[in-house]
Amino acid sequence: MTAKQEAPVPSGGLRPERTVSAPGRLAVCLATGFNLCRFVPAPGTVGTLVFGLPYAWVVGQIHGLGWQMAAILVGILVGIPLTTAANRALGAAKDHQAIVWDEIASMPLVFLLVRLANWRVALAGFVLHRVFDISKPPPALQLERLPEGLGIMADDLMAAVYAGIVLAALAWIDGAAGWGLLNVNGG
């Protein structure tokens, strides 16, 4: 079973019998990573890698945890109506797999406890986020059942929280053992 389920859609994304408004097309464009994730295999993974990690890095450059949280909140609050509109425009019954705004907006949460300081931290956070997003341990699966964009966003936010906690534990173990694999001070 894939991370997201949807009604079958012809390749290319939009159902040919649907007339989609300009705001609907804009929502699809933004929610699918400028349409990239409508045409690639593993769109959640591609969207997280291409857009989510850079967004997490940018948010991590903001000085002050409060401002970082505010930036994350904006991404989430924009994402709920955006993913609702995109999902409707794509004609999906639930969470269309090409919609990746949820992965993008949730990635900075992974790095709130462990600074995205190097490629090893980025790789660990990326892999953990994908594992938790795909496996959906409770309550992520239950959150996915919330209505429309709220459900689309909520399960990924829970996956990011899980990934952030596990990443923090791994960084602590790494530091305590003196391995230096997740050297959060750089390198």
C-alpha positions, 0 to 999 in steps of 0.5 A: 500500500502506498503512502497516499491513496487516490482514485485512478487518474490518467497519466498526466494528472488532471482528469480530462472530463473536469473543467478546472478553474484558474485558482484550481490550476494554480493550487495544483501547480503549487501543491505538486511542486510546480507540477513536477510531482505529477510526472515523476515516480515516487512523488512524495520522495521527490518532493521532499528531496527537491523542495522539502529539504531546501525549505527546511534549510531556509527555515533553519537559517531564520534566527530564533526558534519562535520565528522558525515556528512562525514560518512553519505555521505559515506553511501549514496554514497555507497548506490546508486550503491549498491542498484541499483545492488541489486535491479537488482539482485533481479529482482525488477521493482522498490524498492525491499522491502528486500533492507534496505540499504536505511533505514540503511544509512538514520537513522543517519540523524534523530539524527543530531539535537537531540543526540541519548542519550537514549532509548526514543530518539531512540524509537521516532526517529525510529518510526518517521522515519518509519512513514515518510518512509511508508507514503512518504509525498511530496516530498518523493514520488516524490523522490522515482521515481528517477532512480534506486538506487538514487530513492531507497535512496532519499525517505528514506533520505527525510523521515529521514530529516522529522523525524529529524525535528519533533524529534527536535521539540518534544525535544524542547517542552519536554525541554520547558515543563520540562517533561524530556521524551526525556532527550537528556543529557542521562538517 
